Amino acid sequence: MDEFMKAAIDEAKFGKNEGGIPIGSVLIKDGKIIGRGHNKRVQENDPIIHAEIDCLRNAGRIGSYKDTVLYSTLMPCYLCGGAIVQFGIKKVIAGESKTFPGSKEFLESHGVEVIDLDLEECKNLMNNFIEENPVLWNEDIGEL
């Protein structure tokens, strides 16, 4: 596992330890982390603060995003996929998509390269959370 996915996983664990949903993300430019974030929907009582959105907010305005890579522990949803497409991010590396398939086809249809690492650690984080918090998870994915 590379250092960037490890950083995203660390963000997911940080979010879980805050009582939130264990999804983390980092934004890479020129081989360096320029933004990091985790899902804060529960902590901030804000339905929009997904890990990728938090990451982009924390990166701040960087001008062009075309030379960036977004890492996320879970395949981005359509909300986050829309932000990825809107800002011109050309590559997404997801930790897994088994627990939630996300917007992979949408991203690819807009020219984004998507790599799904199918990592056991990411699947275990999500599966354990979903088992312990099914109502919160269904709220997060809009299935209540």
C-alpha positions in Angstrom: 0.0 0.0 0.0 1.4 3.4 -0.9 1.8 6.3 1.6 -1.1 8.2 0.1 -3.7 5.5 0.6 -2.2 5.0 4.1 -2.8 8.7 4.8 -6.5 8.3 3.5 -7.0 5.3 5.8 -5.5 7.3 8.7 -8.1 10.0 8.0 -10.9 7.4 7.9 -9.8 6.1 11.3 -9.6 9.6 12.7 -13.2 10.2 11.6 -14.3 7.0 13.2 -12.6 7.9 16.4 -14.6 11.2 16.4 -17.8 9.2 16.2 -18.2 9.7 12.4 -18.3 7.5 9.3 -14.9 6.0 8.6 -14.1 7.4 5.1 -10.9 9.3 4.4 -9.4 11.2 1.5 -6.2 12.9 0.4 -5.4 15.1 -2.6 -2.0 14.8 -4.2 -0.1 17.2 -6.4 3.5 16.9 -7.5 3.9 13.9 -5.2 2.8 15.6 -2.1 -0.3 15.7 0.0 -1.9 19.1 -0.4 -5.3 18.4 1.2 -6.7 15.8 3.5 -10.1 15.1 5.0 -12.6 12.7 6.4 -16.4 12.3 6.5 -17.7 14.8 9.0 -21.5 14.5 8.4 -22.1 13.3 12.0 -19.6 15.5 13.7 -20.6 18.8 12.0 -24.3 17.8 11.5 -23.8 18.7 7.8 -24.9 16.3 5.1 -22.5 17.7 2.5 -19.2 17.1 4.4 -18.1 13.9 2.8 -14.4 12.9 3.0 -13.6 14.1 -0.5 -15.4 17.4 0.0 -13.6 18.0 3.3 -10.3 17.1 1.5 -11.0 19.6 -1.3 -12.0 22.3 1.2 -8.8 21.7 3.2 -6.7 21.9 0.0 -8.1 25.3 -0.6 -8.0 27.2 -3.9 -5.1 25.8 -5.9 -6.1 27.0 -9.4 -6.0 24.0 -11.7 -6.7 20.5 -10.3 -5.8 18.8 -13.6 -2.4 17.5 -12.2 -3.9 16.2 -9.0 -4.8 12.7 -7.9 -7.6 12.1 -5.3 -7.3 9.1 -3.0 -10.4 7.9 -1.1 -10.9 4.9 1.1 -14.3 4.3 -0.5 -15.4 4.8 -4.1 -16.7 8.4 -4.3 -20.5 8.9 -4.4 -22.2 11.0 -7.0 -21.9 14.2 -4.9 -18.2 13.8 -4.6 -17.9 12.5 -8.2 -19.6 15.7 -9.4 -17.0 17.8 -7.5 -14.2 15.6 -9.0 -15.5 16.2 -12.6 -16.3 19.9 -11.9 -12.7 20.6 -10.8 -11.1 18.5 -13.5 -9.4 16.0 -11.3 -8.2 13.3 -13.8 -7.4 10.4 -11.5 -9.1 8.8 -8.5 -7.7 5.9 -6.5 -10.3 4.2 -4.3 -9.6 1.8 -1.5 -12.6 -0.3 -2.3 -16.1 -0.3 -3.9 -17.6 -3.5 -2.6 -19.5 -1.9 0.3 -20.6 1.0 -1.9 -20.1 1.0 -5.7 -20.3 4.8 -5.9 -19.9 6.8 -9.1 -17.2 4.9 -10.9 -19.0 4.7 -14.3 -20.0 8.4 -14.0 -16.4 9.4 -13.4 -15.1 7.3 -16.2 -17.7 8.6 -18.6 -16.3 12.1 -17.9 -12.7 11.1 -18.6 -11.5 10.4 -15.0 -9.2 7.4 -14.6 -10.5 5.3 -11.7 -8.4 2.7 -9.9 -10.1 0.4 -7.4 -7.5 -1.1 -5.1 -10.0 -3.5 -3.4 -8.2 -3.3 -0.1 -9.2 -5.6 2.7 -8.4 -2.9 5.3 -10.8 -0.5 3.7 -13.5 -3.1 3.3 -13.1 -4.1 6.9 -13.4 -0.5 8.1 -16.7 -0.1 6.2 -18.2 -3.5 6.9 -17.6 -3.2 10.7 -19.1 0.3 10.6 -22.1 -0.7 8.6 -22.7 -3.7 10.9 -22.5 -1.5 14.0 -24.4 1.5 12.5 -26.8 0.4 9.8 -29.2 3.3 10.2 -26.4 5.9 10.1 -24.9 4.2 7.1 -28.2 4.1 5.2 -28.7 7.8 6.0 -25.2 8.5 4.6 -26.0 6.8 1.3 -29.5 8.2 1.0 -31.4 4.9 1.6 -33.4 5.7 4.7 
